[in-house]
Amino acid sequence: MNHELPETHVVRSPEQAAALLNPLRAEILAIVREPASAAEVARKIGDTPQRINYHLKSLEKVGLVRRVGTRQVRNLVEVLYQAIAKSFLLSEAVGLNPETSERIKEQGALAHLITLSDRIRRDALLLMERSEENKGQIPSASLQMKVHLDSEERRRAFLRDYAAMLEELVNRYGAAGEGDENAFRVTAVIYPEIPKGGTPE
């Protein structure tokens, strides 16, 4: 039932690109990286199953999700949906204007951030359990800072320098391959600060 997903799907059709413009559908795609029913997705998002079911069928119609099975829940048979990939990359061949293309990329980045946060939480809980079982300390670290970025040009420059710095640091110590027992996962994210009771500036 749980299919192994490719890391990235290249979006080449305008229909798929348009679907990714919808923030709710982008959030749904992030959730159904694992098979889920409309009712499950609705509970996580805080929406109605009927509305989520409508969006799932729309995503299925353009080929971004697929049905991967069913299950019996009381007297109902629930359909399980799964995204066709873990992340989505917009092809230049779609021919959208730069503003629309950038909006889709931002939606995809936020959806990926949701998935990353879920993975970090899951991994942290597993490592805590392992630490209690072995009565030892698991080496880990976290770092949080804020940076002032008051223009699109500065934001782009910061991201470029940020990525280059991390790549240089990883290369200096050596990138870990598959099966490396001494591998440590490094996750870096950046997003707008949300004031209390407000919206991102």
N, C-alpha and C positions, 0 to 999 in steps of 0.2 A: 504493500500500500504506500509506504514512504519511499518515493523515488529519489535517487541521487540526482541532485540538481546541478546543472552547469553553473559555473561562477557568474557568467555574464551572458546576457542575450542582447544582441545588437538590434535596436529598433530601426527598421527601414521603412515601415508603412506609416502614412499620415494618421490612419485610424488608431494604431497603437500609440503613436505620439500624443494624439489628442486625449486618449484615455489616461495617460500619465500626467496630464495637466491638472486632473482633478485631485485635490489634496486627499480626499477620503479614499479614492481608489489607490493612490500611492500608499496610504497607510494600510489598506487591506492587503496589498501585494506584499508588504513587509511582514504581515502576520501569517499569510498562507505560504510562507517558505516551508512550513510544516503543514501537512494535511489538516484541514479544519472545515467545519460546517459553517453555514451562515449564522446559526445560533451561537456558536463559539466565538466567531469574529465579532458578532454584535455585543456579546458580554464584555469582551476586551476593550471595545471602542466606546461602549455606552450608547448604542444605537438600537434600532428595532431590527429583528431578524428579517422582516419583509424588505426593508430598505437595503440591508446588506446583501440579501439574496438578489435583488435587482442589479446591484453593482457587480456582484460576482458573475452573473449571467452576461453582463455587458463586457466584462473582462474576458470571459470565456469566448464570447463572440469574436473579439479581435485577436484571440490567440495568446493572451498573456497568462491565463490560468487554464487548467484542465481538470476534468473530473477524474479522481483517482480511486473512488470506491464509495461505498455506502455503509451505513450502520443503523441498527434498530435502536431507537430510543423510545421506550414505552410503546405507544401505538403508532409512532411515526418512523419513517425511514428517512434518515438525514443523508444528503449528498455531501461527500467530502471533496473539497477543491484544493489544488496546490498550484503555486506559481510555477512558471516554466523555467525560471532561473533565480539565482540569489540576488542579482543586481541587473540593472538595465542601462545600456549605453546608447545614446542617441546618435544615429548615423547622419553625417552631413548630407547624404543623398536624399534625406527626407525633404529637404528644401524649405524648412521653416525659417522665419526671420530670426535674427540674432537674439532679440528680446525673448521670443517664445522658446528658443533652444535653451537659453540660460535658465529660464523658469523651470523647464523640465529637468535640467541637471540639478538644480537646487532641490526640487521635490525628491529626486532619486537619492541625493545625499542625505536628506532628512530621514527618508525611509531606511536607508542603510544605517543611520545613527540609532534608530530604534532597535534594529537587529543586533547591532554591536552592544548596546546597553543590556539587552536580554542575555547575550552570550557572556558578558563580563559578570553579570549577577549569577548566572548558572555556574560558571567556572569558579567564582569566589566561594560559593556555597560548598562546592565539591572539595576545594582546597581546604576550607575550614574543617570539613568532616575528616579529611585525610590527616590534618594536623592534630585533631583530637585523638584519632586512632593511633597515630605514631608518637603522640605526646611530644611533638617537636614543632619548631617554627618553620612556616613556609616562607621563603624569601620573596618579598613582593614590595612594591612601592607605588605611590600615586603622587601626582603633582598637579596643582590647580592654580591658575593665574588668570588675570584679566588684562586685556590689551586694548588701547584706544585706537580704533580704526574709523575715521570719520569720512571716508570717501571710497568709492568703488575701486579707484586706482590703488589706494593704500591697502585695501583688503586683498586685492589680487597679488600685490607685491609681497605682502606678509605671507600669504599661502605659498607662493613660489619659494620664498626664502626658508619657510618652515619645512616644506617637503625636502628641499635640498639639504638642509641641516640634518634632518632625521636620516636621510639616505646615507649621507657621509658618515654619520655616527654608527649606523648598523654595519656599513661596509668596513669600518675601522675595527670593529670587534668580531665581524664574521657573521654573515647571514646563516640562519639555521635551515637545514634541509628536512625533508620528510623523515620521520622516525628518529630524529635527533633527541636523545634522552636529556640533553642539557639545554633544550630550547626554552626561551622565555618569550611570551607574546607581548609585543609593544603596540599599544593602540593610542592613536592621537586624534583628537576631535576638536573642532572649533565651531561655535554657533553663537548667535546674538544673545546677550544678556537679557533676561526677562525681569523687569522690575516687579516688585510685589504688587499684585493686583492690577498689573498692566500688561502691555503687549510689547514684543521686541521693537526696539527703535530702528 
